[in-house]
Amino acid sequence: MLTRAQHKKARREKPAPIPGPIARRNIWFRSDEVAALQVRAARENRSETAVIREAVRRLLGLEEPGARGQEG
């Protein structure tokens, strides 16, 4: 449990900034797409965001970050 001083300090502190290269977007999915996404994420023990990001990068032909010099 936080003391009053800790609570006041936490309110005064600025939240951590979002790193520059990450942009937040809202995307609307149909219910069947959401269901498939949830199943895939659970099966692979990954976040839904990671599954979406991988799919978008593959569709757009973008290189995975940190994949330079690696052979696939």
ZAZA-882998 format. One line per field, with one value per residue (C-alpha): residue in three letters; z, x, y. Coordinates in steps of 0.25 Angstrom, whole numbers, always signed. Layout:
N
torlum: c(ALA,...)
up: c(Z,...)
east: c(X,...)
north: c(Y,...)
//
This chain:
72
torlum: c(MET,LEU,THR,ARG,ALA,GLN,HIS,LYS,LYS,ALA,ARG,ARG,GLU,LYS,PRO,ALA,PRO,ILE,PRO,GLY,PRO,ILE,ALA,ARG,ARG,ASN,ILE,TRP,PHE,ARG,SER,ASP,GLU,VAL,ALA,ALA,LEU,GLN,VAL,ARG,ALA,ALA,ARG,GLU,ASN,ARG,SER,GLU,THR,ALA,VAL,ILE,ARG,GLU,ALA,VAL,ARG,ARG,LEU,LEU,GLY,LEU,GLU,GLU,PRO,GLY,ALA,ARG,GLY,GLN,GLU,GLY)
up: c(+0,-4,+6,+4,+0,-10,-16,-18,-24,-33,-38,-40,-48,-63,-70,-78,-92,-104,-112,-125,-135,-129,-134,-128,-138,-135,-145,-145,-147,-150,-140,-148,-149,-134,-131,-141,-135,-121,-124,-132,-120,-110,-118,-120,-106,-112,-111,-121,-124,-128,-137,-144,-145,-152,-161,-166,-168,-176,-185,-187,-189,-178,-171,-157,-147,-143,-155,-163,-167,-163,-173,-173)
east: c(+0,+5,+7,+1,+15,+17,+4,+6,+20,+14,+4,+14,+24,+22,+18,+30,+29,+26,+38,+39,+38,+25,+12,-1,-13,-27,-31,-45,-46,-58,-62,-57,-43,-43,-46,-35,-25,-28,-26,-13,-7,-11,-6,+7,+8,+10,+2,-8,+0,+12,+4,-2,+11,+17,+6,+7,+22,+20,+9,+17,+30,+37,+50,+48,+55,+69,+68,+80,+90,+82,+79,+64)
north: c(+0,+14,+25,+39,+44,+33,+35,+50,+47,+37,+47,+58,+49,+49,+36,+30,+34,+25,+21,+29,+18,+12,+18,+15,+12,+7,-4,-10,-25,-34,-44,-56,-49,-46,-60,-65,-55,-60,-74,-72,-63,-74,-85,-79,-73,-59,-46,-42,-30,-38,-47,-35,-28,-41,-42,-27,-28,-41,-34,-22,-29,-22,-28,-32,-23,-29,-39,-33,-43,-55,-65,-71)
//
